[in-house]
Amino acid sequence: METITWIYALLSLLFVLIVFKFSAKSGQRKFPPSPAAALPLLGHLHLLKFPLHRTCYNLSQKLGPIFSLRLGSRLVVVISSPATAEECFTKNDVVLANRPRFLIGKYIGYNYTTVVGSSYGDHWRNLRRLTTVEIFSSARLNTFRSIREDEVKRMLEKLGGNSLGDFARVELRPLFTELTFNNIMRMVAGKRYFGEENDEAERFRGLIKEAFSYGGASNPVDFFPVLRWIDYKNFEKNLTKLSGKLDDFLQGLIDEHRSNKNTNTMIDHLLSFQESDPESYTDVIIKGIILVLFNLII
């Protein structure tokens, strides 16, 4: 009984501190207008209904083209004006360059060091230059044109086989997922993992499926830091395990290509730079670039 009393006392104290923190911040800064119906701790989360773009549109009709929402401990500014959105990506692009630091960026994104999650600065600029020139340039992508053509051919053959006898209903989403992942992984590591039945392919598909479940911005722990104290639903524990499994898998790919230097993949290309500039092309940097390519799909 005494333990429960202490828990309630600590929670009450926490509640007072959070409210005081929010009130102090509101007095120091001038935020865009927001709905008046903010709840303690939750903020405006109770106002969000699917589809979200409809909710934001309805709020913009009342509050204007720029308004703010408090989602738990995080402040979100919503912009529905095309002209203002353009200004955010031009005049104020540096101010708005950083992304929110969700826990997935700490564990899956190598402690916020990938080009997707790192803070704006020299490290981010170096990663952007590296990915722009060595990964996403037209010249680099053209070297893998035959892979894309082959994967499209495989997909069309599968579609043709499904409807060989008569018309057939086909679900396109899994086909496009298979096409995209196989395209990327053949360019990255020279391997197909979807449509293949072996232990490595099964392991990869399992890791991707698990990573999907942590993607996006729907994890309560990221909006209510107090939940980290109790590791809500073992969120951080499970994320730590997934991080280790992903890192082992990616490191295995790098080690394999370091031993066999006869293939023309993105990993081999980056490893060739590692020999002359090991500080700029570490294994962590290479693994982070591979994860960014996954992120384009996830």
C-alpha positions as CSV (number, residue, x, y, z in Angstrom):
1,M,0.0,0.0,0.0
2,E,2.8,2.4,0.9
3,T,4.5,1.6,-2.5
4,I,1.3,2.6,-4.4
5,T,1.1,5.8,-2.4
6,W,4.6,6.7,-3.4
7,I,3.9,6.0,-7.1
8,Y,0.8,8.2,-7.0
9,A,2.8,11.0,-5.3
10,L,5.6,10.8,-7.9
11,L,3.1,10.8,-10.8
12,S,1.4,13.9,-9.3
13,L,4.7,15.7,-8.9
14,L,5.6,14.8,-12.5
15,F,2.3,16.1,-13.7
16,V,2.9,19.4,-12.0
17,L,6.4,19.7,-13.4
18,I,5.3,19.0,-16.9
19,V,2.4,21.5,-16.8
20,F,4.8,24.1,-15.3
21,K,7.3,23.4,-18.1
22,F,4.8,23.9,-20.8
23,S,3.4,27.0,-19.2
24,A,6.9,28.5,-18.9
25,K,7.8,27.8,-22.5
26,S,4.5,29.2,-23.7
27,G,5.3,32.5,-21.9
28,Q,8.7,32.7,-23.5
29,R,7.9,31.9,-27.1
30,K,5.3,33.1,-29.5
31,F,3.8,30.1,-31.3
32,P,1.3,30.0,-34.1
33,P,-2.3,29.8,-33.0
34,S,-3.5,26.4,-31.7
35,P,-6.9,24.9,-30.7
36,A,-8.0,25.8,-27.2
37,A,-8.9,22.3,-26.3
38,A,-5.5,21.1,-25.1
39,L,-5.5,18.5,-22.4
40,P,-2.9,18.1,-19.7
41,L,-0.1,15.7,-20.9
42,L,-2.0,14.7,-24.1
43,G,-2.1,18.1,-25.6
44,H,-4.2,18.0,-28.8
45,L,-3.8,14.3,-29.5
46,H,-7.5,13.7,-28.8
47,L,-8.4,16.0,-31.8
48,L,-6.5,13.9,-34.3
49,K,-8.8,11.7,-36.3
50,F,-8.2,9.8,-39.5
51,P,-7.7,10.7,-42.3
52,L,-5.3,13.2,-40.8
53,H,-5.2,15.5,-43.8
54,R,-8.9,16.1,-43.3
55,T,-8.4,16.9,-39.7
56,C,-5.6,19.3,-40.5
57,Y,-7.7,20.9,-43.3
58,N,-10.7,21.5,-40.9
59,L,-8.4,23.0,-38.3
60,S,-6.8,25.3,-40.9
61,Q,-10.2,26.7,-41.8
62,K,-10.6,27.8,-38.2
63,L,-7.0,28.8,-37.3
64,G,-5.5,29.9,-40.6
65,P,-2.8,28.4,-42.9
66,I,-0.2,28.1,-40.1
67,F,-1.1,26.6,-36.7
68,S,0.5,24.6,-34.0
69,L,-0.5,21.4,-32.1
70,R,0.9,20.0,-28.9
71,L,1.2,16.2,-29.3
72,G,2.3,15.0,-25.9
73,S,5.7,16.5,-25.2
74,R,6.2,17.6,-28.8
75,L,5.2,20.8,-30.6
76,V,4.1,20.4,-34.2
77,V,3.6,23.2,-36.6
78,V,1.2,22.5,-39.5
79,I,1.5,24.5,-42.7
80,S,-1.3,24.4,-45.4
81,S,-0.2,27.3,-47.5
82,P,1.8,26.4,-50.7
83,A,3.6,29.7,-50.6
84,T,4.6,29.3,-47.0
85,A,5.6,25.7,-47.6
86,E,7.9,26.8,-50.4
87,E,9.5,29.4,-48.1
88,C,10.2,26.7,-45.6
89,F,12.2,24.7,-48.2
90,T,14.0,27.8,-49.6
91,K,14.5,30.8,-47.4
92,N,14.2,28.9,-44.1
93,D,15.5,25.5,-45.1
94,V,18.5,25.6,-42.7
95,V,16.3,26.6,-39.7
96,L,14.0,23.7,-40.5
97,A,16.6,21.2,-41.6
98,N,16.7,19.0,-38.5
99,R,14.3,16.1,-38.0
100,P,12.7,15.2,-34.6
101,R,14.8,12.7,-32.7
102,F,12.7,9.6,-32.3
103,L,14.2,6.6,-30.6
104,I,14.3,4.6,-33.8
105,G,17.0,7.1,-35.0
106,K,19.1,6.3,-31.9
107,Y,19.0,2.5,-32.2
108,I,18.4,1.9,-35.9
109,G,20.0,5.0,-37.2
110,Y,23.4,4.5,-35.4
111,N,22.8,7.2,-32.8
112,Y,21.4,9.8,-35.3
113,T,24.5,9.6,-37.6
114,T,22.7,8.7,-40.9
115,V,21.9,11.4,-43.5
116,V,18.2,11.0,-42.6
117,G,18.6,11.5,-38.8
118,S,21.8,13.5,-38.3
119,S,21.7,17.2,-37.3
120,Y,22.5,19.8,-39.9
121,G,26.2,20.5,-40.0
122,D,29.5,19.3,-41.4
123,H,28.7,15.6,-40.9
124,W,25.3,15.9,-42.6
125,R,26.8,17.9,-45.5
126,N,29.5,15.3,-46.1
127,L,26.9,12.5,-46.1
128,R,24.7,14.4,-48.5
129,R,27.6,14.9,-50.9
130,L,28.6,11.3,-50.6
131,T,25.0,10.0,-51.3
132,T,24.4,12.5,-54.1
133,V,27.6,11.8,-56.0
134,E,28.3,8.1,-55.2
135,I,24.8,6.6,-54.8
136,F,22.0,8.7,-56.4
137,S,23.9,10.3,-59.4
138,S,22.6,9.4,-62.9
139,A,25.9,7.9,-63.8
140,R,25.9,5.6,-60.8
141,L,22.3,4.5,-61.2
142,N,22.8,3.9,-64.9
143,T,25.4,1.2,-64.1
144,F,22.6,-0.8,-62.6
145,R,20.1,-0.4,-65.4
146,S,20.3,-4.1,-66.4
147,I,19.2,-5.0,-62.8
148,R,16.1,-2.9,-63.0
149,E,15.2,-4.2,-66.4
150,D,15.6,-7.8,-65.2
151,E,13.5,-7.3,-62.1
152,V,10.7,-5.7,-64.2
153,K,10.9,-8.6,-66.6
154,R,10.6,-11.1,-63.7
155,M,7.5,-9.2,-62.4
156,L,5.8,-9.2,-65.8
157,E,6.5,-12.9,-66.2
158,K,4.9,-13.6,-62.8
159,L,1.9,-11.5,-63.7
160,G,1.6,-13.4,-67.0
161,G,1.8,-16.7,-65.3
162,N,-1.0,-15.8,-62.9
163,S,-3.4,-15.1,-65.7
164,L,-2.2,-17.7,-68.2
165,G,-5.4,-19.6,-68.3
166,D,-8.0,-16.9,-67.7
167,F,-8.4,-13.4,-66.1
168,A,-7.1,-13.3,-62.5
169,R,-7.3,-10.9,-59.6
170,V,-3.9,-9.7,-58.7
171,E,-2.7,-7.7,-55.6
172,L,-0.1,-5.3,-56.9
173,R,1.3,-4.1,-53.5
174,P,3.3,-7.2,-52.7
175,L,4.6,-7.4,-56.3
176,F,5.8,-3.8,-56.2
177,T,7.3,-4.3,-52.8
178,E,9.2,-7.3,-54.1
179,L,10.3,-5.4,-57.2
180,T,11.6,-2.4,-55.2
181,F,13.5,-4.4,-52.5
182,N,15.1,-6.7,-55.0
183,N,16.1,-3.8,-57.1
184,I,17.8,-2.1,-54.2
185,M,19.4,-5.1,-52.7
186,R,20.8,-6.3,-56.0
187,M,22.3,-2.9,-56.5
188,V,23.6,-2.8,-52.9
189,A,24.7,-6.4,-52.4
190,G,24.1,-8.3,-55.6
191,K,21.4,-10.5,-54.0
192,R,17.7,-11.1,-54.3
193,Y,15.8,-11.6,-51.0
194,F,12.1,-11.6,-52.1
195,G,10.9,-14.5,-54.1
196,E,13.8,-16.6,-52.9
197,E,13.6,-19.4,-50.4
198,N,16.7,-19.7,-48.3
199,D,17.8,-18.9,-44.8
200,E,19.4,-15.6,-45.6
201,A,16.4,-14.3,-47.6
202,E,14.1,-15.4,-44.8
203,R,16.2,-13.6,-42.2
204,F,16.2,-10.4,-44.3
205,R,12.5,-10.4,-44.8
206,G,11.9,-10.9,-41.1
207,L,14.2,-8.0,-40.2
208,I,12.5,-5.7,-42.7
209,K,9.0,-6.7,-41.5
210,E,10.1,-5.9,-37.9
211,A,11.7,-2.6,-38.9
212,F,8.4,-1.6,-40.7
213,S,6.6,-2.0,-37.4
214,Y,8.8,0.7,-35.8
215,G,8.6,3.2,-38.7
216,G,6.7,6.4,-38.9
217,A,5.7,8.6,-35.9
218,S,3.2,6.4,-34.1
219,N,5.3,5.2,-31.1
220,P,3.9,6.6,-27.8
221,V,7.3,6.6,-26.1
222,D,8.5,9.3,-28.6
223,F,5.6,11.6,-27.4
224,F,5.5,10.7,-23.7
225,P,9.1,10.4,-22.5
226,V,7.9,9.3,-19.0
227,L,7.0,5.9,-20.6
228,R,10.7,5.3,-21.0
229,W,11.0,4.9,-17.3
230,I,8.9,1.8,-17.4
231,D,9.9,0.7,-20.9
232,Y,6.4,0.8,-22.1
233,K,5.5,-2.5,-23.9
234,N,9.3,-3.3,-23.9
235,F,9.6,-0.8,-26.7
236,E,13.2,0.2,-26.1
237,K,14.3,-3.3,-25.2
238,N,12.9,-4.7,-28.4
239,L,14.3,-1.8,-30.4
240,T,17.7,-2.6,-29.0
241,K,17.4,-6.2,-30.1
242,L,16.3,-5.2,-33.6
243,S,19.2,-2.8,-33.8
244,G,21.7,-5.6,-33.0
245,K,20.2,-8.0,-35.5
246,L,20.2,-5.4,-38.3
247,D,23.7,-4.4,-37.5
248,D,24.9,-8.0,-37.6
249,F,23.2,-8.6,-40.9
250,L,24.6,-5.4,-42.5
251,Q,28.1,-6.1,-41.1
252,G,27.9,-9.6,-42.6
253,L,27.2,-8.2,-46.0
254,I,30.2,-5.7,-45.7
255,D,32.6,-8.4,-44.5
256,E,31.5,-10.7,-47.3
257,H,32.2,-8.1,-50.0
258,R,35.4,-7.1,-48.3
259,S,36.6,-10.7,-48.8
260,N,35.3,-11.1,-52.3
261,K,36.2,-8.0,-54.4
262,N,35.0,-9.3,-57.7
263,T,31.4,-7.8,-57.8
264,N,30.2,-4.4,-58.9
265,T,27.8,-3.3,-56.1
266,M,27.3,-0.2,-54.1
267,I,29.0,-1.9,-51.1
268,D,32.1,-2.7,-53.3
269,H,32.1,0.9,-54.6
270,L,32.1,2.4,-51.1
271,L,34.7,-0.1,-49.8
272,S,37.0,1.0,-52.6
273,F,36.9,4.5,-51.1
274,Q,37.4,3.1,-47.6
275,E,40.9,2.0,-48.6
276,S,42.1,5.5,-49.4
277,D,39.9,7.4,-46.8
278,P,39.0,5.1,-44.0
279,E,37.8,7.9,-41.7
280,S,35.2,9.2,-44.1
281,Y,34.0,5.7,-45.3
282,T,33.8,3.7,-42.1
283,D,31.7,0.5,-41.9
284,V,29.1,2.5,-39.8
285,I,28.8,5.1,-42.6
286,I,28.3,2.4,-45.2
287,K,25.7,0.6,-43.1
288,G,24.0,3.9,-42.5
289,I,23.8,4.5,-46.2
290,I,22.2,1.1,-46.8
291,L,19.6,1.8,-44.1
292,V,18.8,5.1,-45.8
293,L,18.0,3.1,-49.0
294,F,15.7,0.9,-46.9
295,N,14.1,4.1,-45.5
296,L,13.1,5.1,-49.0
297,I,10.7,2.1,-48.9
298,I,9.8,2.0,-45.2
